């Protein structure tokens, strides 16, 4: 049975995209391990049809976090055997690529987003330049890469002549159910960071007869709690 390792910087709990990918691969008969990190607010891992491991870091944000996580991930992978490696986004790609090269195993790059243009990076000149350099280094060397939209794949083709495949990030298809008669529920599930539209969503809740459930955590979580209270919509938000 082929063993494949996927790597992320999330804590795995709310990462439904990776749960779908790893779960689908496991159902096809592959032995899968998903590696992420544990945070102070992380919930216990739920049982999945694949192995999960979370690295513990001293730092949880900023340059020190990325440096520490990359080192920990490098040595974790170096001491284990896999038949292929898949790095999700640029923030895990360097240690994964290095180990795959050392062990002469296939390497795959998963561009979940156009990383240099995310809001936390795009307006920071030197940081953006660093990640753009990493992106160029990887996409000019790897044979296997995929992303979530044709537009990103086209950018990679034009900039790096990379033949990046497109695998859409779609929700699972569930049987249709009649909507409940009770007030509507708006669900946000994912990382609670800038650029996700959460602040405007809280402002909009003042004129919406619904409850908002935020499943996740991130850099602006505490700010959103305070904003909900200030706007007088805290009773609608969980």
C-alpha positions in Angstrom: 0.0 0.0 0.0 1.4 3.4 -1.0 1.9 5.9 1.8 1.4 9.6 1.1 2.0 12.5 3.5 0.1 15.8 3.2 1.3 18.8 5.2 -0.5 22.0 6.3 -0.1 24.7 8.9 -3.7 24.4 10.2 -4.6 22.4 13.4 -6.6 19.9 11.3 -9.8 20.3 13.3 -11.6 22.6 10.9 -9.8 21.9 7.7 -12.6 20.3 5.8 -10.8 20.6 2.5 -8.0 18.4 3.7 -10.5 16.0 5.4 -12.2 15.5 2.0 -8.9 15.0 0.2 -7.3 12.7 2.7 -10.6 10.8 3.3 -11.1 10.3 -0.5 -7.5 9.0 -0.9 -7.9 6.7 2.1 -11.1 5.2 0.5 -9.1 4.5 -2.6 -6.7 2.3 -0.7 -3.8 4.7 0.0 -2.3 5.0 3.5 -2.5 8.7 4.3 -1.0 10.8 7.0 -2.0 14.5 7.4 0.5 16.6 9.4 -0.4 20.0 10.9 0.2 21.8 14.1 -1.4 22.1 17.5 -2.6 25.4 18.9 -3.4 26.5 22.5 -7.1 26.5 21.5 -7.0 23.3 19.5 -9.7 20.7 20.1 -9.0 17.0 20.4 -8.6 15.4 17.0 -11.6 13.5 15.7 -11.1 10.0 14.4 -10.6 9.9 10.6 -9.9 7.1 8.1 -6.3 8.3 7.9 -3.4 9.1 10.3 -3.1 12.6 11.8 -0.2 14.3 13.6 0.1 17.8 15.0 3.4 19.4 15.6 3.8 21.6 18.7 5.5 24.9 18.3 6.8 27.5 20.7 5.8 30.3 18.4 2.4 30.5 16.7 2.6 33.5 14.4 5.0 35.6 12.5 8.5 34.9 11.1 9.6 32.9 14.1 6.6 30.6 13.7 7.3 29.8 10.0 11.0 29.2 10.7 10.3 26.9 13.7 7.5 25.0 11.9 9.6 24.4 8.8 12.4 23.0 10.9 10.1 20.8 12.9 8.3 19.6 9.8 11.6 18.9 8.0 13.0 16.6 10.8 9.6 15.0 11.3 9.4 14.0 7.7 13.1 13.1 7.4 12.7 10.4 10.1 9.7 8.7 8.5 9.1 6.9 5.3 6.5 7.8 2.6 6.1 7.0 -1.0 5.1 10.5 -2.0 4.8 14.0 -0.4 2.2 16.7 -1.0 2.8 20.2 0.4 -0.3 22.4 0.8 0.5 26.1 0.2 3.8 27.8 0.2 4.2 27.9 4.0 5.0 24.1 4.1 6.5 23.6 0.7 10.3 24.1 1.4 10.8 21.3 4.0 8.6 18.9 2.1 10.3 19.5 -1.2 13.7 19.2 0.5 12.9 15.8 2.1 11.3 14.5 -1.1 14.4 15.4 -3.0 16.7 13.8 -0.4 14.7 10.6 -0.5 14.1 10.8 -4.3 10.4 10.5 -3.9 7.6 12.2 -5.8 6.7 15.7 -4.7 3.3 17.4 -5.3 2.5 21.1 -4.7 -1.1 21.9 -3.7 -1.8 25.7 -4.3 -4.9 26.0 -2.2 -4.7 29.8 -2.8 -2.7 32.4 -4.6 -0.5 32.8 -1.6 1.5 36.0 -2.4 -1.9 37.8 -2.9 -3.7 36.8 0.3 -4.5 39.9 2.5 -1.9 39.0 5.2 0.9 39.1 2.5 -0.1 41.3 -0.4 0.4 44.7 1.3 3.8 43.7 2.9 6.4 44.3 0.3 9.3 42.3 1.6 7.2 39.4 2.8 5.4 39.2 -0.5 8.7 39.2 -2.3 9.9 36.3 -0.1 6.9 34.2 -0.8 6.9 35.0 -4.5 10.5 33.8 -4.6 9.5 30.6 -2.9 6.6 30.2 -5.3 8.9 30.6 -8.4 11.5 28.2 -7.0 8.9 25.4 -6.5 6.8 25.9 -9.6 9.8 26.0 -11.9 11.0 22.6 -10.5 8.1 20.4 -9.6 6.4 18.2 -12.2 3.2 17.8 -10.2 1.0 20.7 -9.0 -2.7 21.4 -8.7 -4.8 24.4 -7.6 -8.4 25.2 -7.0 -9.3 27.5 -10.0 -8.4 27.9 -13.6 -7.5 31.5 -13.1 -4.7 30.6 -10.6 -3.5 27.8 -13.0 -3.3 30.4 -15.8 -1.2 32.8 -13.7 1.2 29.9 -12.9 1.4 29.0 -16.6 2.1 32.6 -17.6 4.6 33.3 -14.9 6.4 30.0 -14.5 5.3 27.9 -17.5 3.8 25.4 -15.0 1.2 23.0 -16.2 -0.8 23.1 -13.0 -3.9 20.9 -12.9 -7.3 22.2 -11.5 -9.2 20.4 -8.8 -12.1 22.4 -7.5 -12.7 22.8 -3.8 -16.3 21.6 -3.6 -18.5 20.8 -0.6 -19.7 17.2 -0.2 -22.9 16.5 -2.1 -25.7 15.7 0.4 -29.3 14.7 -0.1 -31.7 17.7 -0.2 -33.6 18.5 2.9 -36.5 20.9 3.4 -35.4 24.0 5.3 -36.4 24.1 8.9 -39.2 26.5 10.0 -37.0 28.0 12.7 -34.9 31.2 12.0 -32.1 30.7 9.5 -28.6 29.8 10.5 -25.5 31.2 8.8 -22.5 29.0 9.2 -18.9 30.1 8.7 -16.3 27.4 9.0 -12.6 28.1 8.6 -9.7 30.2 9.8 -10.7 33.4 11.5 -8.3 35.8 9.8 -8.4 39.0 7.9 -9.8 39.0 4.4 -12.6 36.4 5.1 -15.4 39.0 5.1 -16.2 38.4 8.8 -16.3 42.0 9.9 -18.9 43.0 7.2 -20.8 39.9 8.1 -21.1 41.0 11.7 -22.3 44.5 10.6 -24.9 42.9 8.4 -26.2 40.7 11.3 -28.0 43.8 12.7 -30.5 43.7 9.9 -30.8 39.9 9.6 -33.2 37.7 11.5 -30.8 34.7 11.8 -28.0 33.4 14.0 -24.4 33.3 12.9 -22.2 30.4 13.9 -18.5 30.8 13.5 -16.6 27.5 13.7 -12.9 28.2 13.8 -10.2 30.3 15.3 -7.5 32.7 14.2 -5.8 36.1 14.5 -8.9 38.3 14.7 -11.1 36.0 16.8 -11.0 38.2 19.9 -11.5 41.3 17.8 -14.7 39.8 16.3 -16.0 38.9 19.8 -15.5 42.6 20.8 -17.0 43.8 17.5 -20.1 41.7 18.0 -20.6 43.2 21.4 -20.1 46.7 20.2 -22.6 46.3 17.4 -25.2 44.8 19.7 -25.4 41.5 17.8 -23.6 39.2 20.3 -26.8 37.4 21.0 -27.0 36.4 17.4 -23.5 35.1 17.1 -22.0 31.8 18.5 
